[in-house]
Amino acid sequence: MLSSSVWGQRVQPPQQHRCGCPRAPVLLVECGSKGSALNKESRIGKKLIEIPNGVKYTLNGLHFTVKGPKGELERTFPEGVTIAEEEGKLRVYRAETNKRAHALHGLVRSLASNMIEGCHTGFDRKLELRGVGYRAAVSGRELTLNLGLSHPVILPIPKGVDVKVEKNTRLTLTGFDKELVGQFGATIRAKRPPEPYKGKGIRYDGEVVKQKEGKKGRK
């Protein structure tokens, strides 16, 4: 006979089929019980965040401001976590033991770490244009892409992002905001994603595009 509690889990009473045969009992895991994943700390969230030389930060509750050689960023983190300084390093703690705080633990730590790294060294994203007549050019704060369409694609370059073009087909995006650099790179790629037959389009540097075999004529 099964007990009513097994390792912190609640056992649902067995039910019966219409024929009278008992069904197998179902284990229902209670949040916060022994063995629950909510009791474990995130592997990313519990890592300490180092503060490099030349970077200054201000922590006012959940409002985090970072200033460094590359620029300045600020963000207000959601409730459910706390940030504290330990021996010149930052650590993120869960303020509550629930599913939402467990999900925010690693996220907030990654966001704070990216802010510090971006203000100190910055981020970059490289893209490559492949196709006959495909080329790119920068004029002022606008990026012009010729992608085999009936018209050139003109994209305004966001503030905080710099674009460098090499050999008319290689783009390098740099900036101190990782989200902004990554989003602008995704916007550029979405204008002509690589197609799977000839591989033409815009791809990230080092991206592997699986190519398909085209149709073959009758022999």
Backbone hydrogen bonds in HBPLUS format (Angstrom, degrees):
<---DONOR---> <-ACCEPTOR-->    atom                        ^
c    i                          cat <-CA-CA->   ^        H-A-AA   ^      H-
h    n   atom  resd res      DA  || num        DHA   H-A  angle D-A-AA Bond
n    s   type  num  typ     dist DA aas  dist angle  dist       angle   num
A0006-VAL N   A0009-GLN O   3.09 MM   3  5.14 153.0  2.17 138.1 143.9     1
A0009-GLN N   A0006-VAL O   2.97 MM   3  5.14 143.5  2.11 104.9 116.2     2
A0010-ARG N   A0028-LEU O   3.16 MM  18  5.36 149.6  2.25 163.2 155.8     3
A0028-LEU N   A0010-ARG O   2.92 MM  18  5.36 172.7  1.93 172.9 171.9     4
A0012-GLN N   A0026-VAL O   3.00 MM  14  5.44 169.9  2.01 165.6 165.6     5
A0023-ARG N   A0015-GLN O   2.51 MM   8  5.22 168.3  1.52 167.2 163.1     6
A0017-HIS N   A0021-CYS O   2.82 MM   4  5.39 167.0  1.83 153.3 156.5     7
A0020-GLY N   A0017-HIS O   3.03 MM   3  5.23 157.5  2.08 105.6 112.9     8
A0033-SER N   A0030-GLU O   3.18 MM   3  5.55 156.9  2.23 132.5 131.2     9
A0036-SER N   A0033-SER O   3.01 MM   3  5.49 156.2  2.07 138.2 137.6    10
A0039-ASN N   A0036-SER O   3.30 MM   3  5.91 161.1  2.34 112.7 117.4    11
A0040-LYS N   A0037-ALA O   3.18 MM   3  5.48 158.9  2.23 107.8 114.3    12
A0046-LYS N   A0042-SER O   3.09 MM   4  6.07 152.1  2.17 148.7 151.5    13
A0047-LYS N   A0044-ILE O   3.25 MM   3  5.62 162.7  2.28 111.4 116.7    14
A0049-ILE N   A0090-LEU O   2.78 MM  41  4.94 163.4  1.81 150.6 154.9    15
A0090-LEU N   A0049-ILE O   3.00 MM  41  4.94 166.4  2.02 141.7 144.6    16
A0056-LYS N   A0067-LYS O   2.89 MM  11  5.29 168.9  1.90 161.8 163.8    17
A0067-LYS N   A0056-LYS O   2.79 MM  11  5.29 159.0  1.84 165.5 169.3    18
A0058-THR N   A0065-THR O   2.80 MM   7  5.06 152.1  1.87 144.5 151.4    19
A0065-THR N   A0058-THR O   2.96 MM   7  5.06 160.0  2.00 151.4 156.1    20
A0060-ASN N   A0063-HIS O   2.97 MM   3  5.15 175.1  1.98 157.4 158.0    21
A0063-HIS N   A0060-ASN O   3.06 MM   3  5.15 165.4  2.08 122.7 123.8    22
A0077-PHE N   A0062-LEU O   2.89 MM  15  5.29 160.0  1.93 152.9 148.9    23
A0064-PHE N   A0075-ARG O   2.75 MM  11  5.37 172.1  1.76 169.2 166.6    24
A0075-ARG N   A0064-PHE O   2.87 MM  11  5.37 150.5  1.96 150.5 160.2    25
A0066-VAL N   A0073-LEU O   2.80 MM   7  5.32 169.8  1.81 162.1 164.9    26
A0073-LEU N   A0066-VAL O   2.89 MM   7  5.32 155.5  1.95 151.0 159.2    27
A0068-GLY N   A0071-GLY O   2.94 MM   3  5.51 163.5  1.97 159.0 164.6    28
A0070-LYS N   A0119-CYS O   2.93 MM  49  4.79 168.7  1.94 148.5 145.0    29
A0095-ALA N   A0080-GLY O   2.90 MM  15  5.14 153.8  1.97 119.0 124.7    30
A0082-THR N   A0093-TYR O   2.83 MM  11  5.17 155.3  1.89 142.5 147.9    31
A0093-TYR N   A0082-THR O   2.76 MM  11  5.17 169.4  1.77 158.0 161.8    32
A0084-ALA N   A0091-ARG O   3.01 MM   7  5.56 165.5  2.03 159.1 163.0    33
A0091-ARG N   A0084-ALA O   2.90 MM   7  5.56 154.9  1.97 162.0 169.4    34
A0086-GLU N   A0089-LYS O   2.63 MM   3  5.14 163.8  1.65 153.4 159.3    35
A0089-LYS N   A0086-GLU O   2.99 MM   3  5.14 152.4  2.07 107.7 116.6    36
A0102-HIS N   A0098-ASN O   3.03 MM   4  6.19 154.3  2.10 149.1 157.0    37
A0103-ALA N   A0099-LYS O   3.04 MM   4  6.23 145.4  2.16 142.0 150.4    38
A0104-LEU N   A0100-ARG O   3.01 MM   4  6.27 145.2  2.14 145.7 155.6    39
A0105-HIS N   A0101-ALA O   3.08 MM   4  6.08 131.0  2.33 142.7 152.9    40
A0108-VAL N   A0104-LEU O   2.90 MM   4  5.83 175.4  1.90 155.1 156.2    41
A0109-ARG N   A0105-HIS O   3.34 MM   4  6.49 159.0  2.39 141.9 147.9    42
A0110-SER N   A0106-GLY O   3.02 MM   4  6.17 156.5  2.08 145.1 150.9    43
A0111-LEU N   A0107-LEU O   2.94 MM   4  6.22 160.2  1.98 154.3 159.9    44
A0112-ALA N   A0108-VAL O   2.97 MM   4  6.11 165.9  1.99 151.7 155.2    45
A0113-SER N   A0109-ARG O   2.99 MM   4  6.10 159.1  2.03 145.5 151.7    46
A0114-ASN N   A0110-SER O   2.91 MM   4  6.05 155.1  1.97 147.3 153.9    47
A0115-MET N   A0111-LEU O   3.04 MM   4  6.25 148.5  2.15 144.4 152.5    48
A0116-ILE N   A0112-ALA O   3.19 MM   4  6.48 158.8  2.24 147.7 152.3    49
A0117-GLU N   A0113-SER O   2.95 MM   4  6.15 166.7  1.97 151.3 155.3    50
A0118-GLY N   A0114-ASN O   2.84 MM   4  5.80 155.5  1.90 142.0 149.1    51
A0119-CYS N   A0115-MET O   3.11 MM   4  6.23 159.9  2.15 144.4 149.0    52
A0120-HIS N   A0116-ILE O   3.12 MM   4  6.21 131.8  2.37 138.6 151.1    53
A0121-THR N   A0117-GLU O   2.83 MM   4  5.83 169.8  1.84 157.3 159.1    54
A0122-GLY N   A0117-GLU O   3.23 MM   5  6.41 155.4  2.29 134.5 138.8    55
A0123-PHE N   A0175-GLY O   2.75 MM  52  5.55 165.1  1.77 164.6 168.1    56
A0175-GLY N   A0123-PHE O   3.05 MM  52  5.55 147.6  2.16 153.7 156.7    57
A0125-ARG N   A0173-LEU O   2.78 MM  48  5.00 143.8  1.91 140.4 149.4    58
A0173-LEU N   A0125-ARG O   2.74 MM  48  5.00 175.4  1.74 153.7 155.4    59
A0205-ASP N   A0126-LYS O   2.96 MM  79  5.39 157.5  2.01 133.7 130.8    60
A0127-LEU N   A0171-LEU O   2.92 MM  44  5.07 158.6  1.97 138.9 145.0    61
A0171-LEU N   A0127-LEU O   2.92 MM  44  5.07 166.3  1.94 140.9 145.5    62
A0128-GLU N   A0203-ARG O   2.79 MM  75  5.46 155.8  1.85 162.4 169.8    63
A0203-ARG N   A0128-GLU O   3.05 MM  75  5.46 163.3  2.08 152.8 157.3    64
A0129-LEU N   A0169-THR O   2.80 MM  40  4.91 158.8  1.85 151.4 156.1    65
A0130-ARG N   A0201-GLY O   2.94 MM  71  5.37 162.6  1.97 156.2 162.0    66
A0201-GLY N   A0130-ARG O   2.82 MM  71  5.37 162.5  1.85 150.5 154.3    67
A0134-TYR N   A0131-GLY O   3.21 MM   3  5.25 167.0  2.22 117.1 118.6    68
A0135-ARG N   A0146-ASN O   3.16 MM  11  5.35 148.5  2.26 135.4 144.5    69
A0146-ASN N   A0135-ARG O   2.91 MM  11  5.35 174.0  1.92 166.9 167.0    70
A0136-ALA N   A0168-ASN O   2.82 MM  32  5.24 138.7  1.99 133.7 146.6    71
A0137-ALA N   A0144-THR O   2.98 MM   7  5.27 145.3  2.10 147.2 155.7    72
A0144-THR N   A0137-ALA O   2.82 MM   7  5.27 172.0  1.83 168.6 169.0    73
A0139-SER N   A0142-GLU O   2.98 MM   3  5.40 165.2  2.00 156.7 161.5    74
A0142-GLU N   A0139-SER O   3.14 MM   3  5.40 144.0  2.27 115.9 126.7    75
A0157-ILE N   A0141-ARG O   2.85 MM  16  5.26 176.1  1.85 140.6 141.9    76
A0143-LEU N   A0155-LEU O   2.78 MM  12  5.10 168.7  1.79 153.8 157.7    77
A0155-LEU N   A0143-LEU O   2.83 MM  12  5.10 164.0  1.85 148.2 153.5    78
A0145-LEU N   A0153-VAL O   2.73 MM   8  4.97 161.6  1.76 148.2 154.8    79
A0153-VAL N   A0145-LEU O   2.80 MM   8  4.97 167.5  1.82 157.2 155.8    80
A0161-VAL N   A0158-PRO O   3.25 MM   3  5.74 150.7  2.34 135.2 133.4    81
A0162-ASP N   A0174-THR O   2.87 MM  12  5.25 163.9  1.89 153.6 159.0    82
A0174-THR N   A0162-ASP O   2.93 MM  12  5.25 158.5  1.98 150.5 156.8    83
A0164-LYS N   A0172-THR O   3.02 MM   8  5.17 151.9  2.10 139.6 148.6    84
A0172-THR N   A0164-LYS O   2.92 MM   8  5.17 144.6  2.04 148.5 157.6    85
A0166-GLU N   A0170-ARG O   2.84 MM   4  5.05 161.1  1.88 147.3 153.4    86
A0169-THR N   A0166-GLU O   3.30 MM   3  6.37 142.5  2.45 129.0 130.4    87
A0170-ARG N   A0166-GLU O   3.01 MM   4  5.05 148.1  2.12 150.3 157.2    88
A0181-VAL N   A0177-ASP O   3.04 MM   4  6.27 165.5  2.06 158.9 162.7    89
A0182-GLY N   A0178-LYS O   2.98 MM   4  6.01 166.0  2.00 147.7 152.2    90
A0183-GLN N   A0179-GLU O   2.89 MM   4  5.96 155.6  1.95 145.6 152.4    91
A0184-PHE N   A0180-LEU O   3.05 MM   4  6.16 159.7  2.09 145.4 150.5    92
A0185-GLY N   A0181-VAL O   3.05 MM   4  6.21 153.9  2.12 144.9 152.4    93
A0186-ALA N   A0182-GLY O   2.98 MM   4  6.20 150.7  2.07 142.3 150.1    94
A0187-THR N   A0183-GLN O   2.91 MM   4  6.17 146.4  2.03 142.7 152.2    95
A0188-ILE N   A0184-PHE O   3.03 MM   4  6.28 155.2  2.10 147.0 152.4    96
A0189-ARG N   A0185-GLY O   3.05 MM   4  6.26 166.3  2.07 148.6 152.3    97
A0190-ALA N   A0186-ALA O   2.99 MM   4  6.07 147.7  2.09 141.1 149.4    98
A0191-LYS N   A0188-ILE O   3.14 MM   3  5.58 153.5  2.22 109.0 116.8    99
A0192-ARG N   A0189-ARG O   3.21 MM   3  5.86 152.6  2.29 115.5 121.7   100
A0202-ILE N   A0192-ARG O   2.69 MM  10  5.66 156.8  1.74 169.6 174.2   101
A0195-GLU N   A0200-LYS O   2.92 MM   5  5.74 153.6  1.99 155.9 159.8   102
A0199-GLY N   A0195-GLU O   3.14 MM   4  5.13 128.7  2.42 131.5 144.2   103
A0212-LYS N   A0196-PRO O   2.62 MM  16  5.63 150.7  1.70 144.0 153.3   104
A0207-GLU N   A0204-TYR O   3.01 MM   3  5.20 165.2  2.03 127.2 127.1   105
